[in-house]
Amino acid sequence: MHKSLNGTPAPVTGAIGPHTTISGRPLKPVYGPRDVSDLDPARDWPDPGEFPFTRGVHPDMYRGKLWTMRQFAGFGTARQTNERFKFLLSRGQTGLSTAFDLPTLMGRDSDDPLSTGEVGRCGVAIDSLADFETLFHGIDLGAVSVSMTINAPAAILLAFYIATGDKQGVPREQLRGTCQNDILKEFHAQNEFYFPPRESVKLVVDTIQLCADELPQYNPVSISGYHIREAGSTAGQELAFTLGDGLHYVEACIERGMAVDTFAPRLSFFFNSHNDFFEEIAKFRAARRLWARYMRERFGAKSERSCWLRFHAQTAGCSLYGKQVHNNIVRVAYQAMAAVLGGCQSLHTNSMDETLALPSEHAVTVALRTQQILAFETGVTSVVDPLGGSFFIERLTKDLEDEAAEYIRRIDEMGGMTAAIESGYIRREIADAAFRYSRAVESKDKIVVGVNDYLEDDGPAIELLKIGQDTEDEQVASLRTLRARRDPSRLAAALHRVTADAKAGRNVMPALIDGAKAYATVGEMMRALETALGRYDGGALW
């Protein structure tokens, strides 16, 4: 482990080669008892279900209940995605995960000039509550958990979801699922922000507070390292910046006056499961241990559940290639096994064609079957944390924990996560790591099969899902029909309330739910919020 000047473990910055992890961490040829002499099994990796939960948050893990198989789905119109949802449920999927198109992710309506050519292309187009009613037509929201990958407009989409449940007659306390709603990582990596950082965090806290009060089974935020890793970070950076974001949300909720044990049990996490098999397993174990200790020692959490780090994993999209696409099936299978051996609570396995297009029904079925084979044929579910106690795994877990803790210490010294974002520190660290990995691939210090070595023809062609212009035309026509049939006075009053509550610093969720039921669109409610909160162009980040 590299050391910083004050003797604490420093972030990994070394070159990537055949005898390092994918992050550049040097590896010894063999590990033994001396490599874990500074660790105490009773303190650092007690039995599963015991603090600090290194080996899992439940004593029996998958012996008691399998992870949720939650394939990411969404394309075209709400009608088309509703059909895909029902297809996946018929194939044995146990939860729904909703992908939204770029206009929705950016808080724009489908008829916005900037939405042209993007409607329904990379996910489902959602403009209003009417689309949500179609999206979940024939699907009982009281019987299935629903994940939504949305960030800047997350409060609005959550309002649509709650309003849909209300219209279905589902009590709010029965609604289950997760809203990604992690705006901080947008400033690190994905760039789908809209409001300034501090105002954006305020909206996240509003959703956490509402869910704590009214939706006790719902996870209002999925603190996400996935996109940080996709942007090129190391495993240690993904771990550190994700937990750093989570600590910031906890601090903001406490500043709001919320007691930590009233909201922390429903915070969830979302991690990338990348190619380096053992490093990924160690990362997940380190994440649980580090989060548990921060929650107890920094925030005084009393509830055991407040100390649990529950996480969804998705296999690494950035590891998929358009060359020899069938190789992606193999990559995904190993990544999925690492996530399961690391103790995930739910899992998405990428489809082989996702680097080229939205998944076809054939490709998504293969991806789902990958999870089912893992669950029922490999035996990995029979023993909890089967690699626990391995000299190598325990050393790697501790090194990743120490590296992440050092990053978090540095962020604290800067004044916290918002200050670190505004200084550009997080982006620089990720960019440097991405450059080191790219250089290793270009120089063949890191072999990527079918990309920089073992080259041949790309194999048989596969059928790709294509979204035509007719999808955009259908969505825009539907939106125009909606605009014509709304109650103008009710709409105006609802949008006025959104702006007024945001300006007054009140929780905006009740106003957004009211706006949803008045069939205000995503774009209209984003502009109503912008009047109070301002707009952020990201210039300071660069």
N, C-alpha and C positions, 0 to 999 in steps of 0.2 A: 504493500500500500504506500503510495506517495505521501510524504509529510509536508505540511506547510511550515512556515518559519516558526510558528509558535508551538509546533509539535503535534498539532491536531491533524487528522487525516485530510488530505487535500483532494479536490476533484481530480478525476483521471483525465490527463491531457496527452497521454502518450500515443505513439503511432500504433496503428492496427496491423497485426500480422498473423501468421499461422499459429502462434502460441500466445495469443491474447484473446480476451473475449471480444465480441463485436464492438464493445465500447472502448477497447484499447487497454483493458486491465491485464497486466502481465500474469501469466499462469505458470505455476510450478509443474514439473512432470508428475509429481505424486504428492499427496497430502497425508499427514499422519497426526498423531496425538499432539505433537508440539505446536501444530497450527491452530489448535483450539485451546491452548493452555490458559489463555486469558478469559475464557468463557466458562460460565457456570450453567450446566444443564438445567438445574432447578430454577435459576433466574431467567435464563435466556431462551430456553426451549422446553418449558414444562409440558405436561400433557395437553393435547388438544382441548380447547374449551376453557383453558386456564390463562389468566393474565400473564404475559402480555399477548397471548394468542398467536404466537409465532407459528404454531402448528395447525392453526385453524380456529374459527370462532365457535364451532360446535364440537362436542366430544366425539360424535360418531360421523360427522360430515356426510359423505355420500352414502354411507351405509343406511342412514336414516332418510335422506332425501337427495335426489340427484340435483345437479345444477339446472337452472332454467335454460332451455335451448331456445334462444331468442334471435332468430335470423332477421337482419336489417332488411326492411322492405318499404318500397314507396316509389311510384313512378307515375307519370301522366296525371290523370285526373283522380279525384277521390273515388269515383266509380271504378276505375281500373285497379286502383290499389286495394279497394275493398274486395275485389275478386281475388287478388294475390293473397291477401290476409286469409281468406277462407280456404284457399288452396294450401297454404302452409299449415293451417290448423288441421286440415284433413290429412296431412302427411305426418302428423305427430308433433308439430311444434307446440311448445307449452307456454309461450308468451309472445306478444307482438312488439315489434320495434319499428318505429316510424321514421323514415327518411323523408325530408322535405326538399323541394327544389330550391334553386339559388335565390329566386325572388323572395320566396317566403323566408329563407334564412336571413336575408338582408332587410326584411321588414317592408317589402314592396308588394303592391298588388299586381296581379297578372296583366292588367292593362296599362301599367306604368311603362312609359317609353323605354326605360332602362331594363325592363323585363323581356323585351322582344328577343326571341330566339332561345330563351332559357326556360320557358314555362314547361314544367313537367319533365324536364330533361334529366336532372340528376336526383329526382325525388318527386314526391307528390306535390301538386300545386294546391295550396290552401289560401283562400282569400277571406272566408268568413265562417261563422257557425254553420251555415248551410252546407259547406263542404265537409265539416266534421260530422254532421248528421248523416251524410252520404258515406263517409269513410267508415263509420262504425254501424252502418245499417245491417241489422240481422246479427250483430255481435253484442252480447250482453256484457257491458262494462263492469257489472258486478261479479262476473265469472272469469274474467281474464285480465291479467296485468298488461299494461301498455307502456312501453318506453317511447319517449319522444326526443329525437336529437335536434334540439333547437336552442338558441342561445340569446342573441340580442332581443328577439321578440318573444322570449320564452314565457314571460308573464301573460302575454296575450294568448298564446296557444294553450297554456294551462287553463286560462279562463274559458276558452272554447271547450276544452275537455270536461271541465267541471259543469259547464252549461249543458253539454251533451248528456252527461250523467243525470243531471237534474231532469232533463226532458225525457230520459228513459225511465225515470222514477227510481234510480239507484241512490240510496242514501250515501251522502258524501263519505261517511266513515267506512263504507265498503269499497270505495275506489282504491285500486292498487296499481302501482306502476312507478315510473321514474321520469322526471324531466331533466334533461342534461343541464341546461340552465347555468353552466359554468362560464360566466363571461370573462373572468380573469385570464383563462387560457387563450381566449381570442386575442388578447393583447400580446401574448407570448408568441402565438404560432399561426392561428387560422385566419385572423383579420376580419372576422364577421362581427365587428362591433358597430355600434350606432351612437350610443350616448357616451359621455366621458367616463373614465374608470370609476370614480367615486360614486357618481349618480347611478352607474350600472350596478354596482354592488348593492346600493340601496334597494333596487328592484329585486335582486336576488333575496335579500333579507325579507322583503315584503312577502315573497312566495313562501319562504321558510316559515314565517310567522303564521300565515293563513293555514298552511298545511298542519302545523303543530296544533292549531286550534280546531280545525274542521276535518282534515283528511289524515287521520292517525296512521293509516297504512300506506300512505303515499310518500315517496322519496322526492322532495322538491328540488334537489340538486344532485347531479352526478359529477363529482369533482374529477376532472378529466385529464389524465396524462396522455391519453391516446394520441391526441393531435400534436402534443409537444414532441412525442416520439416520432410521429410521422413527419414533423418538420426537420428531423435530423438529430435530435438530442441523443445523449447516451442513456443507458438504463438508470444510472445514478441521477442524472439531471431530471429525467422523467419522474423519478421517485421524489426528488427534493422539491421540484417546482409544483408538483401536484399537491403534496402535503402542505407546502407553503401557502398555496391558494386556499386549501381547506382550513388552515389555521386562521387565515384572514377572515373567512366567512364566519367562523366561530367567534372571533373577536368582535366583528360587526354586529352579530346577533346579541352578544352580551352587552355591547354598548346600547343597543335598542332597549335593554332592560329584560331580556329573556334569560331565564335560568338555563344553564347548559344542559341539564338532564331533561329539559322539556323538548328540545329540538335535536340534540346531537344523535340520538338513536336512529333518526331517519335520514341522516346524511349518508350518501353512498359514493362510491368511487368507480372510476372507469379507466382501465389500464390497457396498454398495448401488450400483446404477446408476440415477441419478435423471434428471430431465428436462433439466437444463442440459447440453447435449451436450458442449461444449468443456470446461467445468469438470470434468465427470466424467472425460474422457480425461486431463486434466492431473492430476487427483487420483490416478489409478492409476499414472501415470508417477512422480509425486512419492513415492508410497508405496514403490515399488521402490528408488528412489535413497536415500531417507532410511533405510529399514530396512538396506540394505546398508552404509551408512556407520556406523550404530549398531553393527551386529554386528561390524564390523572394528575400529572405533575404541574402542568402549566395552567389548567383550567379548573382543577379540583373536581372533576367529574366523579360522582358517586355511583351512578348506575353502571353496571357492567356493560350494558348495551351501548352506552355512550362511548365506550372504549373500543367497540368493535369496528374494524375496518371491513365493511362488506363491499365486494367489488364485482363489477361486470368486466369481462375481458373480451377483446376482439382481436383476432389474428391480424398480423401486420399488413395493412394495405400497401405500404411502401416497399414491402419485400416481394410483391407480385410483379411479374414481367409479362409483356406482350409476346416475347419470344418463347417458344416451346411452352405454351400456356398450360399444358397438362402437368408440367413440373410444379405448378402452383398448388395442385391438389396435395402433393407430398409435403410441400412447405407448410401448408395450412394444417395438415394432420399433426406434424411435430409441434407446431406452435400451440395447437389446441391441447395436446397432451401436457405441455408445459403449464398452461393455464390451469388445467385440472389438478396436476400434481402440486401446483402452487395454491390451490384452495379457492378457486373462483366460485361465486354464487350464481352467476349466469354467464353465458358464452355465446358469441356470434362467430361463426366460421365463415371466412370470406369465400366467395365463389371464384372459380378459376378464371372467369372472364371479366372480373371487376376492373382490371386495369384497362380494359378496352371499351366496356359499356356497362350499363346496368345489367344485373344478372338475369340470364334466361331461366325459365322454369327448370330446365334440365340441370343447369349449373348449380342453382340454389338447392335442388334436391340432392345432388352429390355432396354439397357442403353440409346439409343437414344430416345426411347419412353418415358423414364423417364423425359427427358428434355421437350419433347413435351407436356406431361401431365402437367408438371409444368407451362409451358408457356400458355396453352390454357384452363386448367380446374380449376386451384387453385385460380385464382384471384390476384396473387401476382404481376402481371404486371400493375395493374390498378392505383396504388398509388405509387409515388416515395418515397423511404425511409420510409416505413410505421412505422418503429420502432423509427424513429427520435423523440427526445423529451422524450423518456422513461428514467426515472431516472436511471434505471439499465444500459441501453445501453450507455447513455451519460457518466456515471461514468466509465464504463468499457473501453469505447473508449479513454477517457482521461488518464486512468491508463496505457493502452497499449502504447499510444503516449509518455507518460513520461518515461516509461521503455525503449522504443526504443531510445528515445533521450539521455538517460543516457548511453546506450551502445555506441551510436555513439560518444558521448563526450569522452568516454574512448578510443575508437579507434583513434580519433583525437589526443589525448594525446600521444598515442604510436607512432605517426608519419604517421597515415593513414592506409588504409586497407591492402596494401601490407606488411607493417611492422607487422600488427596484424596477418596476415596469416603466415608470416615467423617465428614469435615467438611461434606459436602453440596456441595462445589465443582462436581463434574462435573454433577450434576443441575441446579444453578442455571444453569450455562452453557447446557445443552441447553434448559431451560425458557425462558430469555430468547430464544434463537434461534427456538424454536417460536412464541413470542408474536409476534415480529417478522414471521414469515412469515404467520401467521394474520391479522394486522392488514393486511398488504399485499393479501391475497386479499379480505378484507372491503371494503377501500377501492377495489378494482379497480386498485391500482397493479400488481398481478400478475394477469394474465388467465388464467383456467382455462376452457378452451373447454367449453361445455355446462354449466358450473357457476355462474360468475358473469357470463358473457357468452355471446352466441350461443346463447341459450336457445330451445328448441323442445320438442316432445314427445320422449319418450325412445326412440322408434323401436320396432321390432318386439320383442315379448317373446322372451326366450330361456329354454330349458329349464334348470332348476336341479337339481343333485343334492341330494336330501333324505335325511337319516339318520333313520330312524324309531326308535320306542321298542323295536321288536323286536331291534334291534342290541344295545342295552344288556342286554336280557333274555337274549339268547344268550350274551353275554360273561360276565355274572354267573353264569349256570348252568354255563358251562364252568369258571369259576374254582372254584365250589363242588365240582364233580366232581374237579378237581385236588387240592383240599385234602383230600378224603376218601381219595385213593389214595396219598398220599405216605408215606414212611417217617418217622415222627415222631422217632425217635432220631437218624437221620441229619440231619434238618432242624434239630433243636435244637443238635446239635454244630456244624453249619455256622454257624448264627446266633451261637452263643457265640464261635466263632473270629473272626467279623467284628468283634464288639465288642472282644474281647481284643486283636486286632491293631491296631485303631484307637486304643485306649487306650495301647498300648505304643509308638505312633508308627511301627509297621512299615508297609510297603507293603501296603495292604489288597486289592490286586487278586487275588492268589492265593486269599485267603479268599472274595472275591466270586465268583470262578469256581467254587470249591467249593460255595458257596451256590446258584449258578445250577444246578449239576448235581444238587443236592438238591431242586430245584424250589421254592426259596424265592421268594416274590413280591417285587416292587418295594417295596411298602409294608413288608413284614417286614424287608428288608435296610436300608431307610432308617431304620427305628426302631432296628435294631441299631447303626447308625452314630450315630444321634442320642444314644444312651446314652453314647457316648464323646465325641462332638464338640459336643453341645449343639444348640440350635435358635435361629434368628435371626428376629426379627419385623420387622426393617427400621426400627424406630422412630428410630434414630439418623440414618437417611438423610433424614428429613423435617424 
